[in-house]
Amino acid sequence: MDTLTFNNMTATFRDQMLNISFNVAGLGYGLAFSPCSTIISFYFTERRALANGITVSASGVGALVLPFAYQ
């Protein structure tokens, strides 16, 4: 087997796996974030903007912190 052919095969497999994992992660994040923000906006009436701001910022902080916590 040629080295160039092997590198092309592994690069294609790696790119496909990254594409699949990013799509699945994005789908899961979208399915989890939308209900949370909707429930927050229905639950709070007085300080709805503050509650939504905390929800949005917590999702960003969680996306930053959790990968390091899993290691």
Gaussian input, Z-matrix of N, CA and C with variables (Angstrom, degrees):
# hf/3-21g

backbone

0 1
 N
 C     1     B1
 C     2     B2     1     A1
 N     3     B3     2     A2     1     D1
 C     4     B4     3     A3     2     D2
 C     5     B5     4     A4     3     D3
 N     6     B6     5     A5     4     D4
 C     7     B7     6     A6     5     D5
 C     8     B8     7     A7     6     D6
 N     9     B9     8     A8     7     D7
 C    10    B10     9     A9     8     D8
 C    11    B11    10    A10     9     D9
 N    12    B12    11    A11    10    D10
 C    13    B13    12    A12    11    D11
 C    14    B14    13    A13    12    D12
 N    15    B15    14    A14    13    D13
 C    16    B16    15    A15    14    D14
 C    17    B17    16    A16    15    D15
 N    18    B18    17    A17    16    D16
 C    19    B19    18    A18    17    D17
 C    20    B20    19    A19    18    D18
 N    21    B21    20    A20    19    D19
 C    22    B22    21    A21    20    D20
 C    23    B23    22    A22    21    D21
 N    24    B24    23    A23    22    D22
 C    25    B25    24    A24    23    D23
 C    26    B26    25    A25    24    D24
 N    27    B27    26    A26    25    D25
 C    28    B28    27    A27    26    D26
 C    29    B29    28    A28    27    D27
 N    30    B30    29    A29    28    D28
 C    31    B31    30    A30    29    D29
 C    32    B32    31    A31    30    D30
 N    33    B33    32    A32    31    D31
 C    34    B34    33    A33    32    D32
 C    35    B35    34    A34    33    D33
 N    36    B36    35    A35    34    D34
 C    37    B37    36    A36    35    D35
 C    38    B38    37    A37    36    D36
 N    39    B39    38    A38    37    D37
 C    40    B40    39    A39    38    D38
 C    41    B41    40    A40    39    D39
 N    42    B42    41    A41    40    D40
 C    43    B43    42    A42    41    D41
 C    44    B44    43    A43    42    D42
 N    45    B45    44    A44    43    D43
 C    46    B46    45    A45    44    D44
 C    47    B47    46    A46    45    D45
 N    48    B48    47    A47    46    D46
 C    49    B49    48    A48    47    D47
 C    50    B50    49    A49    48    D48
 N    51    B51    50    A50    49    D49
 C    52    B52    51    A51    50    D50
 C    53    B53    52    A52    51    D51
 N    54    B54    53    A53    52    D52
 C    55    B55    54    A54    53    D53
 C    56    B56    55    A55    54    D54
 N    57    B57    56    A56    55    D55
 C    58    B58    57    A57    56    D56
 C    59    B59    58    A58    57    D57
 N    60    B60    59    A59    58    D58
 C    61    B61    60    A60    59    D59
 C    62    B62    61    A61    60    D60
 N    63    B63    62    A62    61    D61
 C    64    B64    63    A63    62    D62
 C    65    B65    64    A64    63    D63
 N    66    B66    65    A65    64    D64
 C    67    B67    66    A66    65    D65
 C    68    B68    67    A67    66    D66
 N    69    B69    68    A68    67    D67
 C    70    B70    69    A69    68    D68
 C    71    B71    70    A70    69    D69
 N    72    B72    71    A71    70    D70
 C    73    B73    72    A72    71    D71
 C    74    B74    73    A73    72    D72
 N    75    B75    74    A74    73    D73
 C    76    B76    75    A75    74    D74
 C    77    B77    76    A76    75    D75
 N    78    B78    77    A77    76    D76
 C    79    B79    78    A78    77    D77
 C    80    B80    79    A79    78    D78
 N    81    B81    80    A80    79    D79
 C    82    B82    81    A81    80    D80
 C    83    B83    82    A82    81    D81
 N    84    B84    83    A83    82    D82
 C    85    B85    84    A84    83    D83
 C    86    B86    85    A85    84    D84
 N    87    B87    86    A86    85    D85
 C    88    B88    87    A87    86    D86
 C    89    B89    88    A88    87    D87
 N    90    B90    89    A89    88    D88
 C    91    B91    90    A90    89    D89
 C    92    B92    91    A91    90    D90
 N    93    B93    92    A92    91    D91
 C    94    B94    93    A93    92    D92
 C    95    B95    94    A94    93    D93
 N    96    B96    95    A95    94    D94
 C    97    B97    96    A96    95    D95
 C    98    B98    97    A97    96    D96
 N    99    B99    98    A98    97    D97
 C   100   B100    99    A99    98    D98
 C   101   B101   100   A100    99    D99
 N   102   B102   101   A101   100   D100
 C   103   B103   102   A102   101   D101
 C   104   B104   103   A103   102   D102
 N   105   B105   104   A104   103   D103
 C   106   B106   105   A105   104   D104
 C   107   B107   106   A106   105   D105
 N   108   B108   107   A107   106   D106
 C   109   B109   108   A108   107   D107
 C   110   B110   109   A109   108   D108
 N   111   B111   110   A110   109   D109
 C   112   B112   111   A111   110   D110
 C   113   B113   112   A112   111   D111
 N   114   B114   113   A113   112   D112
 C   115   B115   114   A114   113   D113
 C   116   B116   115   A115   114   D114
 N   117   B117   116   A116   115   D115
 C   118   B118   117   A117   116   D116
 C   119   B119   118   A118   117   D117
 N   120   B120   119   A119   118   D118
 C   121   B121   120   A120   119   D119
 C   122   B122   121   A121   120   D120
 N   123   B123   122   A122   121   D121
 C   124   B124   123   A123   122   D122
 C   125   B125   124   A124   123   D123
 N   126   B126   125   A125   124   D124
 C   127   B127   126   A126   125   D125
 C   128   B128   127   A127   126   D126
 N   129   B129   128   A128   127   D127
 C   130   B130   129   A129   128   D128
 C   131   B131   130   A130   129   D129
 N   132   B132   131   A131   130   D130
 C   133   B133   132   A132   131   D131
 C   134   B134   133   A133   132   D132
 N   135   B135   134   A134   133   D133
 C   136   B136   135   A135   134   D134
 C   137   B137   136   A136   135   D135
 N   138   B138   137   A137   136   D136
 C   139   B139   138   A138   137   D137
 C   140   B140   139   A139   138   D138
 N   141   B141   140   A140   139   D139
 C   142   B142   141   A141   140   D140
 C   143   B143   142   A142   141   D141
 N   144   B144   143   A143   142   D142
 C   145   B145   144   A144   143   D143
 C   146   B146   145   A145   144   D144
 N   147   B147   146   A146   145   D145
 C   148   B148   147   A147   146   D146
 C   149   B149   148   A148   147   D147
 N   150   B150   149   A149   148   D148
 C   151   B151   150   A150   149   D149
 C   152   B152   151   A151   150   D150
 N   153   B153   152   A152   151   D151
 C   154   B154   153   A153   152   D152
 C   155   B155   154   A154   153   D153
 N   156   B156   155   A155   154   D154
 C   157   B157   156   A156   155   D155
 C   158   B158   157   A157   156   D156
 N   159   B159   158   A158   157   D157
 C   160   B160   159   A159   158   D158
 C   161   B161   160   A160   159   D159
 N   162   B162   161   A161   160   D160
 C   163   B163   162   A162   161   D161
 C   164   B164   163   A163   162   D162
 N   165   B165   164   A164   163   D163
 C   166   B166   165   A165   164   D164
 C   167   B167   166   A166   165   D165
 N   168   B168   167   A167   166   D166
 C   169   B169   168   A168   167   D167
 C   170   B170   169   A169   168   D168
 N   171   B171   170   A170   169   D169
 C   172   B172   171   A171   170   D170
 C   173   B173   172   A172   171   D171
 N   174   B174   173   A173   172   D172
 C   175   B175   174   A174   173   D173
 C   176   B176   175   A175   174   D174
 N   177   B177   176   A176   175   D175
 C   178   B178   177   A177   176   D176
 C   179   B179   178   A178   177   D177
 N   180   B180   179   A179   178   D178
 C   181   B181   180   A180   179   D179
 C   182   B182   181   A181   180   D180
 N   183   B183   182   A182   181   D181
 C   184   B184   183   A183   182   D182
 C   185   B185   184   A184   183   D183
 N   186   B186   185   A185   184   D184
 C   187   B187   186   A186   185   D185
 C   188   B188   187   A187   186   D186
 N   189   B189   188   A188   187   D187
 C   190   B190   189   A189   188   D188
 C   191   B191   190   A190   189   D189
 N   192   B192   191   A191   190   D190
 C   193   B193   192   A192   191   D191
 C   194   B194   193   A193   192   D192
 N   195   B195   194   A194   193   D193
 C   196   B196   195   A195   194   D194
 C   197   B197   196   A196   195   D195
 N   198   B198   197   A197   196   D196
 C   199   B199   198   A198   197   D197
 C   200   B200   199   A199   198   D198
 N   201   B201   200   A200   199   D199
 C   202   B202   201   A201   200   D200
 C   203   B203   202   A202   201   D201
 N   204   B204   203   A203   202   D202
 C   205   B205   204   A204   203   D203
 C   206   B206   205   A205   204   D204
 N   207   B207   206   A206   205   D205
 C   208   B208   207   A207   206   D206
 C   209   B209   208   A208   207   D207
 N   210   B210   209   A209   208   D208
 C   211   B211   210   A210   209   D209
 C   212   B212   211   A211   210   D210

   B1=1.4382
   B2=1.5262
   B3=1.2680
   B4=1.4535
   B5=1.5336
   B6=1.3105
   B7=1.4585
   B8=1.5193
   B9=1.3045
   B10=1.4563
   B11=1.5283
   B12=1.3059
   B13=1.4668
   B14=1.5258
   B15=1.3324
   B16=1.4580
   B17=1.5256
   B18=1.3295
   B19=1.4656
   B20=1.5231
   B21=1.3145
   B22=1.4583
   B23=1.5184
   B24=1.3287
   B25=1.4601
   B26=1.5195
   B27=1.3207
   B28=1.4615
   B29=1.5180
   B30=1.3245
   B31=1.4601
   B32=1.5204
   B33=1.3133
   B34=1.4579
   B35=1.5248
   B36=1.3368
   B37=1.4609
   B38=1.5220
   B39=1.3393
   B40=1.4635
   B41=1.5241
   B42=1.3079
   B43=1.4596
   B44=1.5193
   B45=1.3220
   B46=1.4578
   B47=1.5272
   B48=1.3198
   B49=1.4543
   B50=1.5322
   B51=1.3300
   B52=1.4596
   B53=1.5235
   B54=1.3102
   B55=1.4542
   B56=1.5223
   B57=1.3198
   B58=1.4645
   B59=1.5221
   B60=1.3248
   B61=1.4634
   B62=1.5216
   B63=1.3345
   B64=1.4604
   B65=1.5214
   B66=1.3205
   B67=1.4622
   B68=1.5183
   B69=1.3186
   B70=1.4647
   B71=1.5269
   B72=1.3160
   B73=1.4617
   B74=1.5262
   B75=1.3117
   B76=1.4555
   B77=1.5093
   B78=1.3205
   B79=1.4564
   B80=1.5278
   B81=1.3129
   B82=1.4618
   B83=1.5093
   B84=1.3235
   B85=1.4632
   B86=1.5285
   B87=1.3181
   B88=1.4622
   B89=1.5165
   B90=1.3253
   B91=1.4625
   B92=1.5268
   B93=1.3247
   B94=1.4593
   B95=1.5241
   B96=1.3285
   B97=1.4648
   B98=1.5251
   B99=1.3031
   B100=1.4696
   B101=1.5266
   B102=1.3312
   B103=1.4731
   B104=1.5249
   B105=1.3219
   B106=1.4688
   B107=1.5201
   B108=1.3228
   B109=1.4641
   B110=1.5243
   B111=1.3202
   B112=1.4647
   B113=1.5191
   B114=1.3182
   B115=1.4580
   B116=1.5252
   B117=1.3213
   B118=1.4651
   B119=1.5196
   B120=1.3359
   B121=1.4603
   B122=1.5298
   B123=1.3274
   B124=1.4650
   B125=1.5258
   B126=1.3279
   B127=1.4542
   B128=1.5285
   B129=1.3311
   B130=1.4601
   B131=1.5260
   B132=1.3258
   B133=1.4593
   B134=1.5284
   B135=1.3272
   B136=1.4664
   B137=1.5212
   B138=1.3065
   B139=1.4643
   B140=1.5243
   B141=1.3108
   B142=1.4614
   B143=1.5335
   B144=1.3209
   B145=1.4645
   B146=1.5308
   B147=1.3213
   B148=1.4652
   B149=1.5212
   B150=1.3239
   B151=1.4663
   B152=1.5269
   B153=1.3181
   B154=1.4642
   B155=1.5194
   B156=1.3177
   B157=1.4641
   B158=1.5173
   B159=1.3190
   B160=1.4670
   B161=1.5215
   B162=1.3216
   B163=1.4653
   B164=1.5237
   B165=1.3218
   B166=1.4682
   B167=1.5216
   B168=1.3411
   B169=1.4626
   B170=1.5277
   B171=1.3202
   B172=1.4643
   B173=1.5213
   B174=1.3298
   B175=1.4608
   B176=1.5223
   B177=1.3061
   B178=1.4643
   B179=1.5193
   B180=1.3123
   B181=1.4709
   B182=1.5237
   B183=1.3187
   B184=1.4632
   B185=1.5149
   B186=1.3302
   B187=1.4621
   B188=1.5162
   B189=1.3183
   B190=1.4600
   B191=1.5257
   B192=1.3068
   B193=1.4713
   B194=1.5282
   B195=1.3278
   B196=1.4531
   B197=1.5257
   B198=1.3370
   B199=1.4651
   B200=1.5286
   B201=1.3249
   B202=1.4612
   B203=1.5162
   B204=1.3179
   B205=1.4661
   B206=1.5192
   B207=1.3344
   B208=1.4540
   B209=1.5175
   B210=1.3103
   B211=1.4734
   B212=1.4616
   A1=108.60
   A2=114.57
   A3=121.52
   A4=110.04
   A5=116.84
   A6=120.59
   A7=110.95
   A8=117.25
   A9=121.00
   A10=110.77
   A11=117.05
   A12=120.90
   A13=110.58
   A14=117.26
   A15=120.76
   A16=110.83
   A17=117.04
   A18=119.88
   A19=111.46
   A20=117.27
   A21=119.93
   A22=111.14
   A23=117.76
   A24=120.65
   A25=110.93
   A26=118.15
   A27=120.46
   A28=110.89
   A29=117.91
   A30=119.94
   A31=110.33
   A32=116.95
   A33=119.97
   A34=110.93
   A35=117.26
   A36=120.97
   A37=110.70
   A38=116.91
   A39=120.89
   A40=110.64
   A41=117.17
   A42=120.36
   A43=111.53
   A44=116.59
   A45=119.68
   A46=111.14
   A47=117.13
   A48=120.26
   A49=110.84
   A50=117.28
   A51=119.78
   A52=110.75
   A53=116.53
   A54=119.97
   A55=110.90
   A56=117.30
   A57=120.66
   A58=110.75
   A59=117.48
   A60=119.37
   A61=111.49
   A62=118.03
   A63=119.76
   A64=111.27
   A65=117.21
   A66=119.52
   A67=111.62
   A68=117.18
   A69=120.55
   A70=110.03
   A71=117.28
   A72=120.34
   A73=110.76
   A74=117.31
   A75=120.54
   A76=112.47
   A77=116.95
   A78=120.99
   A79=110.50
   A80=116.74
   A81=120.34
   A82=112.48
   A83=116.84
   A84=120.44
   A85=110.23
   A86=116.50
   A87=119.84
   A88=112.56
   A89=116.22
   A90=119.42
   A91=112.50
   A92=117.81
   A93=120.50
   A94=111.93
   A95=117.59
   A96=120.35
   A97=112.34
   A98=118.04
   A99=120.78
   A100=113.32
   A101=119.60
   A102=117.86
   A103=113.00
   A104=116.96
   A105=119.07
   A106=111.23
   A107=116.73
   A108=118.72
   A109=111.25
   A110=117.84
   A111=120.47
   A112=111.14
   A113=117.10
   A114=120.60
   A115=110.66
   A116=116.42
   A117=120.12
   A118=110.68
   A119=117.30
   A120=119.30
   A121=112.03
   A122=119.09
   A123=120.79
   A124=112.17
   A125=117.26
   A126=120.80
   A127=111.82
   A128=117.07
   A129=121.04
   A130=109.92
   A131=115.43
   A132=119.53
   A133=111.49
   A134=117.81
   A135=119.98
   A136=112.36
   A137=117.56
   A138=121.63
   A139=110.41
   A140=115.02
   A141=121.43
   A142=111.65
   A143=117.04
   A144=120.61
   A145=110.76
   A146=116.82
   A147=120.03
   A148=111.36
   A149=116.74
   A150=120.35
   A151=111.04
   A152=117.65
   A153=120.21
   A154=111.40
   A155=117.85
   A156=121.04
   A157=112.00
   A158=116.87
   A159=120.39
   A160=110.31
   A161=116.94
   A162=120.69
   A163=111.60
   A164=116.30
   A165=120.25
   A166=110.78
   A167=117.40
   A168=118.98
   A169=111.45
   A170=118.05
   A171=120.48
   A172=111.03
   A173=117.35
   A174=118.29
   A175=110.98
   A176=118.00
   A177=120.71
   A178=112.47
   A179=116.33
   A180=120.31
   A181=110.25
   A182=116.71
   A183=120.25
   A184=112.16
   A185=116.55
   A186=119.58
   A187=111.68
   A188=117.54
   A189=121.22
   A190=111.95
   A191=118.22
   A192=122.23
   A193=112.96
   A194=117.65
   A195=120.29
   A196=115.07
   A197=120.88
   A198=117.78
   A199=113.60
   A200=116.79
   A201=119.82
   A202=111.16
   A203=117.49
   A204=121.09
   A205=111.33
   A206=117.38
   A207=120.19
   A208=112.65
   A209=117.19
   A210=120.04
   A211=108.42
   D1=136.81
   D2=-178.55
   D3=-74.21
   D4=144.25
   D5=-179.36
   D6=-64.87
   D7=-39.71
   D8=179.75
   D9=-64.36
   D10=-39.45
   D11=178.84
   D12=-66.24
   D13=-41.88
   D14=178.89
   D15=-63.85
   D16=-42.39
   D17=178.54
   D18=-63.90
   D19=-38.77
   D20=178.13
   D21=-66.69
   D22=-38.48
   D23=178.99
   D24=-66.12
   D25=-44.28
   D26=-179.06
   D27=-69.82
   D28=-35.99
   D29=177.87
   D30=-65.78
   D31=-40.47
   D32=178.62
   D33=-64.98
   D34=-43.87
   D35=178.66
   D36=-63.24
   D37=-43.82
   D38=-179.85
   D39=-62.93
   D40=-43.58
   D41=179.92
   D42=-64.85
   D43=-38.61
   D44=178.32
   D45=-66.43
   D46=-41.10
   D47=179.65
   D48=-66.58
   D49=-40.56
   D50=176.88
   D51=-64.30
   D52=-41.34
   D53=179.49
   D54=-62.89
   D55=-44.79
   D56=179.52
   D57=-64.54
   D58=-44.79
   D59=-177.66
   D60=-66.41
   D61=-38.81
   D62=178.23
   D63=-68.17
   D64=-36.87
   D65=177.88
   D66=-67.10
   D67=-41.18
   D68=179.29
   D69=-68.05
   D70=-41.28
   D71=178.83
   D72=-65.21
   D73=-41.41
   D74=178.37
   D75=-65.53
   D76=-38.59
   D77=177.44
   D78=-65.43
   D79=-44.56
   D80=178.44
   D81=-64.37
   D82=-40.56
   D83=178.59
   D84=-65.06
   D85=-41.48
   D86=178.61
   D87=-65.64
   D88=-39.71
   D89=179.55
   D90=-71.68
   D91=-25.20
   D92=179.46
   D93=-88.62
   D94=-33.68
   D95=-174.43
   D96=-76.64
   D97=-41.14
   D98=-176.08
   D99=-62.15
   D100=-48.05
   D101=177.98
   D102=-64.79
   D103=-34.60
   D104=-179.96
   D105=-64.60
   D106=-45.28
   D107=-179.69
   D108=-69.25
   D109=-32.67
   D110=178.14
   D111=-69.87
   D112=-42.75
   D113=179.48
   D114=-64.77
   D115=-40.41
   D116=178.51
   D117=-61.36
   D118=-43.48
   D119=-177.75
   D120=-70.18
   D121=-27.87
   D122=175.36
   D123=-77.58
   D124=-32.12
   D125=-174.63
   D126=-76.56
   D127=-44.07
   D128=-177.61
   D129=-92.74
   D130=134.98
   D131=177.16
   D132=-113.36
   D133=-40.77
   D134=-176.69
   D135=-77.28
   D136=-53.77
   D137=-175.24
   D138=-111.48
   D139=53.91
   D140=-177.01
   D141=-64.91
   D142=-40.27
   D143=-178.77
   D144=-65.16
   D145=-41.63
   D146=178.07
   D147=-65.02
   D148=-42.25
   D149=179.59
   D150=-64.87
   D151=-41.64
   D152=177.09
   D153=-66.56
   D154=-37.21
   D155=177.27
   D156=-64.14
   D157=-41.16
   D158=177.76
   D159=-66.13
   D160=-40.27
   D161=179.12
   D162=-62.63
   D163=-45.90
   D164=-178.41
   D165=-67.19
   D166=-42.34
   D167=-179.82
   D168=-70.02
   D169=-33.70
   D170=178.66
   D171=-67.69
   D172=-33.31
   D173=177.69
   D174=-67.54
   D175=-36.89
   D176=176.22
   D177=-68.16
   D178=-42.42
   D179=178.24
   D180=-65.10
   D181=-40.32
   D182=177.93
   D183=-63.83
   D184=-39.28
   D185=177.75
   D186=-67.02
   D187=-26.21
   D188=178.21
   D189=-83.92
   D190=-38.19
   D191=-172.00
   D192=-87.20
   D193=-40.53
   D194=-171.75
   D195=-61.47
   D196=-37.55
   D197=176.87
   D198=-60.08
   D199=-35.33
   D200=177.18
   D201=-73.46
   D202=-31.97
   D203=178.08
   D204=-70.53
   D205=-31.89
   D206=-180.00
   D207=-71.85
   D208=-25.10
   D209=179.59
   D210=-76.85

